[in-house]
Amino acid sequence: MTLNIVIDPGAPAAPYEQLRAQIAEQARSGGLPVGYRLPPVRALAEELGLAANTVAKAYRALEADGVVETRGRAGTFVAAAGDAAARRAAAAAVAYATEARRLGLGRAAALAAVEDALRVAYPDE
């Protein structure tokens, strides 16, 4: 099993975000199983032609999202709590819905705002 990452220098997303998104998707889809050890920061940076700080930033974001866990010198591993991102997204959705209602937005207007935001966040879909 290998990590399959492609960084597109012409993409609108920053390289660290491309890396973060691709690892997160592979972990969620099962392409990277729970317990899979990710390459060390410097090794992956060299392989992808990125700065070590770029890879480290992506790893920190993945850890904050609950996708990976760092075990000190042992390395960075795909976390057992693979649905942590889904839980955080659900909590954010509840917070948004509560705020939209407090602001007096109707369901259609609140949903339209989300659709607009998703079009911006996912321009290629």
VOPAGU-2260 file (C-alpha; in pm, 1 decimal, decimal comma):
REM VOPAGU-2260
SITE   aa  ch    i         X         Y         Z
SITE  MET   A    0       0,0       0,0       0,0
SITE  THR   A    1     136,9     338,9     -97,1
SITE  LEU   A    2      26,3     693,1     -49,5
SITE  ASN   A    3     -97,1     828,3    -383,3
SITE  ILE   A    4     -61,8    1207,4    -384,4
SITE  VAL   A    5     -51,6    1444,3    -680,3
SITE  ILE   A    6      16,5    1812,6    -620,5
SITE  ASP   A    7     -98,6    2044,5    -899,4
SITE  PRO   A    8     104,3    2368,8    -887,7
SITE  GLY   A    9    -157,7    2538,8   -1107,5
SITE  ALA   A   10    -451,6    2451,4    -881,9
SITE  PRO   A   11    -624,0    2729,2    -687,5
SITE  ALA   A   12    -578,5    2536,8    -359,8
SITE  ALA   A   13    -245,6    2573,2    -179,6
SITE  PRO   A   14     -15,7    2269,1    -190,7
SITE  TYR   A   15     -64,9    2195,4     180,5
SITE  GLU   A   16    -443,8    2199,7     129,6
SITE  GLN   A   17    -417,5    1966,1    -170,4
SITE  LEU   A   18    -206,4    1729,1      39,2
SITE  ARG   A   19    -441,4    1752,5     338,0
SITE  ALA   A   20    -750,4    1690,8     124,9
SITE  GLN   A   21    -601,0    1393,2     -60,6
SITE  ILE   A   22    -481,1    1218,4     255,9
SITE  ALA   A   23    -815,2    1284,5     427,7
SITE  GLU   A   24   -1008,7    1142,4     132,3
SITE  GLN   A   25    -788,7     834,1     111,5
SITE  ALA   A   26    -831,5     775,1     486,0
SITE  ARG   A   27   -1211,2     820,8     468,8
SITE  SER   A   28   -1247,9     594,9     164,0
SITE  GLY   A   29   -1040,6     317,3     318,2
SITE  GLY   A   30    -758,8     361,8      68,3
SITE  LEU   A   31    -539,4     425,3     371,4
SITE  PRO   A   32    -640,4     182,6     646,5
SITE  VAL   A   33    -651,6     267,8    1015,3
SITE  GLY   A   34    -300,4     239,8    1155,1
SITE  TYR   A   35    -128,3     309,3     821,7
SITE  ARG   A   36     197,7     493,9     890,3
SITE  LEU   A   37     237,9     806,1     678,8
SITE  PRO   A   38     583,8     886,8     547,1
SITE  PRO   A   39     798,0    1115,0     762,8
SITE  VAL   A   40     752,9    1484,9     685,7
SITE  ARG   A   41    1091,8    1530,5     522,8
SITE  ALA   A   42    1065,3    1213,6     314,1
SITE  LEU   A   43     722,3    1306,2     179,1
SITE  ALA   A   44     832,4    1665,0     117,5
SITE  GLU   A   45    1127,9    1542,6     -86,7
SITE  GLU   A   46     913,9    1292,5    -279,7
SITE  LEU   A   47     653,8    1558,4    -369,2
SITE  GLY   A   48     898,8    1844,2    -425,2
SITE  LEU   A   49     749,2    2047,6    -140,2
SITE  ALA   A   50     898,5    2230,3     155,4
SITE  ALA   A   51     903,6    2029,0     477,8
SITE  ASN   A   52     698,6    2305,5     644,1
SITE  THR   A   53     424,9    2255,8     383,1
SITE  VAL   A   54     394,3    1884,8     463,2
SITE  ALA   A   55     414,1    1954,5     837,6
SITE  LYS   A   56     130,2    2206,6     805,1
SITE  ALA   A   57     -86,0    1948,9     624,9
SITE  TYR   A   58      -9,3    1685,5     890,4
SITE  ARG   A   59    -101,2    1932,4    1169,5
SITE  ALA   A   60    -431,6    2012,1     997,1
SITE  LEU   A   61    -505,8    1640,5     953,8
SITE  GLU   A   62    -431,2    1582,2    1320,3
SITE  ALA   A   63    -658,7    1869,7    1422,8
SITE  ASP   A   64    -932,2    1714,1    1206,9
SITE  GLY   A   65    -885,0    1376,4    1376,9
SITE  VAL   A   66    -778,7    1203,7    1054,0
SITE  VAL   A   67    -429,4    1117,9    1175,8
SITE  GLU   A   68    -250,9    1090,8    1507,0
SITE  THR   A   69     113,1    1159,9    1576,8
SITE  ARG   A   70     287,6     919,0    1810,5
SITE  GLY   A   71     606,2    1112,4    1876,8
SITE  ARG   A   72     911,9     959,8    1714,3
SITE  ALA   A   73     708,8     656,1    1605,5
SITE  GLY   A   74     548,4     865,5    1333,2
SITE  THR   A   75     209,9     977,5    1205,3
SITE  PHE   A   76     -66,1     721,0    1157,0
SITE  VAL   A   77    -418,8     714,7    1015,4
SITE  ALA   A   78    -639,3     749,1    1323,0
SITE  ALA   A   79    -894,8     493,1    1436,4
SITE  ALA   A   80   -1155,2     767,4    1466,2
SITE  GLY   A   81   -1191,3     802,5    1089,8
SITE  ASP   A   82   -1532,9     961,2    1126,7
SITE  ALA   A   83   -1401,8    1251,6    1337,7
SITE  ALA   A   84   -1428,0    1483,6    1036,7
SITE  ALA   A   85   -1789,2    1379,8     982,0
SITE  ARG   A   86   -1869,6    1453,0    1347,5
SITE  ARG   A   87   -1706,5    1796,4    1324,9
SITE  ALA   A   88   -1892,6    1872,5    1001,1
SITE  ALA   A   89   -2222,1    1771,7    1161,3
SITE  ALA   A   90   -2152,5    1994,5    1461,8
SITE  ALA   A   91   -2067,1    2284,3    1230,7
SITE  ALA   A   92   -2389,3    2225,7    1035,7
SITE  VAL   A   93   -2595,1    2236,1    1355,6
SITE  ALA   A   94   -2421,9    2557,2    1462,0
SITE  TYR   A   95   -2486,9    2710,5    1119,6
SITE  ALA   A   96   -2853,3    2610,0    1119,3
SITE  THR   A   97   -2900,4    2755,0    1467,6
SITE  GLU   A   98   -2734,3    3082,8    1367,4
SITE  ALA   A   99   -2927,8    3107,7    1038,5
SITE  ARG   A  100   -3254,7    3064,5    1223,5
SITE  ARG   A  101   -3151,1    3320,8    1487,3
SITE  LEU   A  102   -3080,3    3565,9    1204,7
SITE  GLY   A  103   -3428,7    3510,6    1069,5
SITE  LEU   A  104   -3331,9    3327,5     752,1
SITE  GLY   A  105   -3585,6    3085,2     615,0
SITE  ARG   A  106   -3486,4    2730,0     531,7
SITE  ALA   A  107   -3454,4    2805,2     158,7
SITE  ALA   A  108   -3232,6    3110,2     217,8
SITE  ALA   A  109   -3013,5    2920,2     464,8
SITE  LEU   A  110   -2976,8    2630,2     223,4
SITE  ALA   A  111   -2897,4    2869,7     -64,6
SITE  ALA   A  112   -2618,4    3025,6     142,6
SITE  VAL   A  113   -2470,1    2680,8     203,9
SITE  GLU   A  114   -2493,6    2590,5    -164,8
SITE  ASP   A  115   -2314,0    2915,7    -256,6
SITE  ALA   A  116   -2039,5    2843,5      -4,4
SITE  LEU   A  117   -1999,2    2487,2    -131,8
SITE  ARG   A  118   -1968,2    2608,1    -492,9
SITE  VAL   A  119   -1679,4    2828,9    -382,2
SITE  ALA   A  120   -1517,1    2557,3    -168,9
SITE  TYR   A  121   -1554,1    2287,4    -438,1
SITE  PRO   A  122   -1506,7    2472,0    -768,3
SITE  ASP   A  123   -1427,6    2155,2    -966,2
SITE  GLU   A  124   -1737,3    1958,7    -868,0
